Amino acid sequence: MRIGFDAKRAFNNRTGLGNYSRFVLNALQTFAPQHECLAYTPKIKAGFFDDFPTKDLHLPPSQNKLYGAWWRSYGLPKTLSKDHVQLFHGLSNELPSGLGKVGIRSVVTIHDLIFLRYPELYPAIDRFFYRQKFKKACEQSDSIVAVSEQTKRDIVDFYGISPQKIRVIYQDCHQAFQRIVSTQEVLLKHNISTPYVLCVGTLEARKNQLRLTKAFAQANLQEAQLILVGGKTKFQAEIESFIAKNHLENKVKILNNVPFSDLPALYQAARVFAYPSFFEGFGIPIVEALHSGVPTLGATGSCLEEAGGQGAIYANPLDENDLSEKLAQLWTNETLRQTLIANGKAHIQQFGAQRIATQLTALYESLT
């Protein structure tokens, strides 16, 4: 089968949607070589996904930026038809218009509908385009991949889509987190010399790092630091203000612009990983932590319990006392720590690339 993929995120985004796109394409190339995967993107940033075969990479006929954006949304079906593509998979919540008119079946992956649950967290212009693209893709696709049961429930609740049209297919994290690495050089680079609680994620209100910082201060863990790793937003100023007012400069460290190559070491050297986001589509940082063998604290209320299973404990993300108590448990209770590490290693087996590739190819074959 010839399968086309919307690969814009794979070649232009270093975080969530890009990681998912690269994971899917790599998994299919490795474990489903009987199918030909063609990646379509309006542009490429240097250094992204260098191992994808260039013969299977397709760019718009014109390098004009505006044409590339139009081509991805409207001109792509004609290109796919010329390339004899039988099925197209939109990996990042959207599909080009007109696939049905050229006889190409379609699958779309929906990662989350957080913009509908928490519209105040998104600019109005983003919400406008998301509303148009996400709903249209769900209605026009032949099948929908949801990255969690939580996302499946949201698609049914918000869009009225039949549950039978939706398949829950998980994802794994990058294979870099599945290898043991040396940590000393990375810790020295970032001036980390004491045991620490790690949190990785864009510094934004939904990720809940301010409440985590307050809970960490309340827990008063002996000889501990809190290391917050993530892209900087305006929300970071609120965290920095709390740190300054409470004289926590030596206890809480914020690291922006951390290279991806440093992350496995930061995870593996952590004593505890905390991810108290109050709503996610799946929660890949939880999976990264379980692969890294780190006792993990997640949050109740969305899908993080799917991501972590019995490999993590969970707190109410809106309750500082609960977060603080759970942090203290993970820091001091060695029996609990070792149990979680073992449970986590077992839990993540269901997210393996081979299993995901098998599930995706079964879905594709059922549609053609």
C-alpha positions in Angstrom: 0.0 0.0 0.0 1.1 3.6 -0.7 0.4 5.8 2.3 0.8 9.5 2.4 1.5 11.5 5.6 1.2 15.1 6.6 4.8 15.5 7.7 4.9 19.2 8.3 5.3 18.8 12.1 7.9 16.0 11.6 10.2 18.4 9.8 9.5 21.6 11.6 8.5 21.0 15.2 10.8 19.8 18.0 8.1 19.1 20.6 4.8 17.2 20.9 3.3 17.1 17.4 6.7 16.8 15.8 7.7 14.0 18.2 4.5 12.1 17.4 4.9 12.5 13.7 8.5 11.3 13.8 7.6 8.4 16.1 4.9 7.1 13.7 7.0 7.4 10.6 10.0 5.7 12.2 7.8 2.9 13.6 6.2 2.2 10.2 9.5 2.3 8.3 11.0 -0.1 10.8 8.2 -2.5 11.5 5.9 -2.2 8.5 8.3 -2.2 5.5 5.7 -3.9 3.3 4.0 -0.5 3.0 5.5 2.5 1.2 5.3 5.7 3.3 5.5 9.1 1.5 5.9 12.2 3.6 4.5 15.5 2.5 5.6 18.8 3.9 5.5 22.5 2.7 8.9 23.2 4.1 11.9 21.7 6.0 14.0 23.0 8.8 17.5 21.8 8.9 18.4 19.1 11.3 15.0 17.5 11.6 14.5 13.8 11.1 17.6 13.2 9.1 17.0 9.5 8.9 13.9 9.7 6.8 14.6 8.5 3.2 14.7 11.6 1.0 13.3 9.6 -1.9 10.0 9.4 0.1 9.9 13.1 1.0 7.7 15.3 -1.1 7.7 19.1 -1.1 5.4 21.6 -3.0 6.4 22.3 -6.6 6.9 26.0 -5.6 9.0 27.1 -2.7 6.9 30.2 -2.2 5.8 30.3 1.5 2.2 31.2 0.7 1.9 28.6 -2.0 3.2 26.0 0.4 0.6 26.7 3.0 -2.2 26.6 0.3 -0.8 23.4 -1.2 -0.9 21.6 2.2 -4.5 22.5 2.8 -6.0 22.5 -0.7 -3.5 21.4 -3.4 -2.2 18.2 -1.8 -5.0 15.8 -2.9 -4.1 16.4 -6.6 -0.4 15.7 -5.8 -1.4 12.5 -3.8 -3.5 11.3 -6.7 -0.6 11.8 -9.2 1.6 9.8 -6.7 -1.0 7.0 -6.6 -1.4 7.3 -2.8 -4.2 5.0 -1.6 -4.6 6.4 1.9 -3.6 9.6 3.7 -2.9 10.0 7.4 -3.0 13.5 8.9 -0.7 13.3 11.9 -1.6 16.6 13.5 -5.3 17.2 13.9 -6.1 18.2 10.3 -6.6 16.9 6.8 -6.4 18.7 3.4 -9.7 19.4 1.7 -10.9 17.2 -1.2 -9.4 13.8 -0.5 -12.8 12.1 -1.0 -13.1 13.7 -4.5 -10.0 12.0 -5.7 -10.8 8.7 -4.1 -8.2 8.7 -1.3 -9.3 7.3 2.1 -8.1 9.2 5.2 -7.2 8.9 8.8 -6.6 11.8 11.2 -4.9 11.7 14.5 -6.5 14.0 17.1 -4.2 14.7 20.0 -6.4 16.7 22.3 -9.3 19.2 22.4 -7.9 21.3 25.2 -8.8 24.5 23.3 -12.5 23.6 23.8 -12.2 22.6 27.4 -10.0 25.6 28.4 -10.5 28.3 25.7 -9.1 31.0 28.0 -5.6 29.4 27.5 -5.6 30.0 23.7 -5.6 33.2 21.6 -8.9 33.8 19.9 -7.3 33.5 16.4 -5.9 30.0 17.3 -9.3 28.9 18.6 -11.0 30.0 15.4 -8.7 28.0 13.2 -8.6 25.0 15.5 -12.4 24.8 15.6 -12.6 24.8 11.8 -9.8 22.3 11.1 -10.3 19.8 13.9 -14.1 19.3 13.5 -13.9 19.2 9.7 -11.1 16.5 9.9 -13.1 14.4 12.3 -16.2 14.6 10.2 -14.6 14.0 6.8 -12.0 11.3 7.7 -12.8 7.6 7.3 -11.3 6.9 10.7 -9.9 8.8 13.7 -6.9 7.9 15.8 -7.2 9.3 19.3 -3.9 9.3 21.4 -5.8 8.4 24.6 -9.2 7.3 25.9 -9.6 10.8 27.3 -9.2 12.3 23.8 -11.6 9.8 22.4 -14.2 10.8 25.0 -13.7 14.4 24.2 -14.2 13.8 20.4 -17.5 12.0 21.2 -18.6 14.6 23.6 -17.7 17.8 21.8 -18.2 16.7 18.2 -20.8 14.0 18.4 -18.7 11.5 16.5 -19.6 7.8 16.8 -17.2 5.9 19.1 -17.0 3.2 16.5 -15.1 5.6 14.2 -12.4 6.2 16.7 -9.4 4.0 17.5 -7.2 4.7 20.6 -3.6 4.1 19.6 -0.9 5.2 21.9 2.6 6.4 21.2 6.0 5.9 22.7 8.6 8.5 23.4 11.9 9.0 21.5 14.2 6.0 21.7 16.9 8.2 23.2 15.1 7.9 26.6 15.3 4.1 26.3 19.1 4.0 26.5 21.2 4.4 29.6 23.4 7.5 29.3 26.2 9.2 31.2 24.8 12.0 33.3 27.8 13.7 34.9 28.7 16.0 32.0 25.1 17.2 31.5 24.7 18.0 35.2 27.9 19.9 35.3 26.9 21.9 32.2 23.7 23.0 33.9 25.3 23.5 37.3 23.2 20.9 39.1 25.0 19.3 42.1 22.2 18.2 44.4 19.4 15.6 44.2 16.4 17.1 42.4 12.8 16.9 41.4 12.5 17.3 37.6 9.6 18.7 35.6 9.8 19.0 31.8 7.3 20.9 29.7 6.6 24.4 28.3 6.3 26.9 31.1 2.6 27.7 30.9 -0.4 27.8 33.2 -1.8 24.5 32.1 1.4 22.6 32.9 1.0 23.9 36.5 4.6 24.6 37.3 3.8 27.4 39.7 1.6 25.2 41.9 4.3 22.5 41.7 6.9 25.1 42.9 4.6 26.1 45.8 4.1 22.4 46.7 7.9 21.8 46.5 8.6 24.7 48.9 5.9 23.3 51.3 7.4 19.8 51.2 10.8 21.1 52.4 12.6 18.1 51.0 16.1 17.7 52.5 18.9 18.8 50.2 16.6 18.9 47.2 16.3 21.2 44.2 13.4 21.6 41.8 14.5 21.8 38.1 12.0 23.2 35.7 12.9 22.5 32.1 10.9 24.1 29.3 10.2 26.8 26.7 9.8 30.2 28.1 6.4 32.0 28.0 4.9 35.0 29.9 3.9 32.5 32.6 7.5 32.1 33.6 7.5 35.6 35.2 4.9 34.4 37.7 7.1 31.5 38.8 10.1 33.7 39.0 8.2 36.2 41.2 7.2 33.4 43.6 10.8 32.2 43.7 12.1 35.7 44.5 9.5 36.5 47.1 10.2 33.2 49.0 14.0 33.3 48.6 14.1 30.0 46.7 16.8 31.0 44.2 19.1 28.2 45.5 16.3 25.7 45.6 14.5 26.2 42.3 16.2 26.4 38.9 14.6 27.2 35.6 16.3 25.9 32.4 15.1 27.3 29.0 16.4 26.2 25.6 17.8 22.9 26.8 19.0 20.8 23.9 17.0 17.6 23.3 20.3 15.6 23.6 20.6 16.7 27.3 17.1 15.5 28.3 17.8 11.8 28.7 20.6 12.5 31.2 18.4 15.1 33.1 15.7 12.5 33.4 17.9 9.6 34.5 19.8 11.6 37.1 16.5 12.9 38.7 15.4 11.5 42.0 11.7 12.3 41.3 9.9 13.3 38.1 6.8 15.5 38.6 4.3 16.4 35.9 1.2 18.0 37.5 -0.4 19.3 34.3 -4.1 19.7 34.9 -5.1 18.6 31.4 -3.2 16.7 28.6 -4.0 14.8 25.5 -1.6 12.0 26.5 1.4 13.0 28.5 4.6 11.9 26.8 6.9 13.3 29.6 5.4 10.7 31.9 6.4 7.9 29.4 9.9 9.5 29.1 10.2 9.3 32.9 9.1 5.7 33.1 11.6 4.7 30.5 14.3 6.6 32.5 13.5 4.6 35.6 12.5 7.6 37.7 9.7 7.5 40.4 7.0 9.7 38.9 4.2 11.9 40.1 1.4 12.7 37.7 -1.9 14.5 38.0 -5.5 13.2 38.2 -8.2 14.6 35.9 -7.2 13.8 32.4 -5.1 11.1 30.7 -1.9 11.0 32.8 -3.1 7.9 34.6 -3.3 6.2 31.2 0.3 7.3 30.4 1.7 6.3 33.8 -0.5 3.4 34.9 0.8 1.8 38.0 4.2 3.2 37.3 3.3 6.5 38.9 1.3 8.0 41.8 -1.1 10.8 41.2 -2.2 14.0 43.0 -5.0 16.5 42.5 -3.2 19.2 40.4 -5.2 21.9 42.0 -4.3 20.9 45.6 -0.9 22.1 46.8 -1.2 20.0 49.9 -1.8 16.8 47.9 1.1 17.6 45.6 3.4 18.3 48.5 2.5 15.1 50.3 3.0 13.0 47.2 6.3 14.6 46.5 7.5 13.8 50.0 6.4 10.2 49.6 8.3 9.8 46.4 11.4 11.4 47.9 11.6 9.4 51.1 9.8 6.0 50.7 12.3 3.7 49.1 10.0 0.7 48.9 7.4 2.8 47.0 10.1 4.2 44.7 11.4 0.7 43.7 7.8 -0.6 43.2 7.0 2.3 40.9 10.2 1.8 38.9 9.4 -1.8 38.3 5.7 -1.2 37.5 6.7 1.6 35.1 9.0 -0.7 33.1 6.1 -3.2 32.7 3.5 -0.5 31.9 5.5 1.1 29.0 5.7 -2.2 27.0 2.2 -1.4 25.6 3.6 1.8 23.9 6.4 0.0 21.9 7.0 1.1 18.3 6.4 -2.4 16.9 3.0 -2.7 18.7 1.9 0.7 17.5 3.0 0.0 13.9 1.0 -3.2 13.9 -2.1 -1.4 15.2 -1.8 1.4 12.6 -1.2 -0.9 9.7 -4.3 -3.0 10.7 -6.3 0.2 10.7 -5.0 1.2 7.3 -5.6 -2.2 5.8 -9.2 -2.2 7.1 -9.9 1.0 5.1 -8.5 -0.1 1.7 
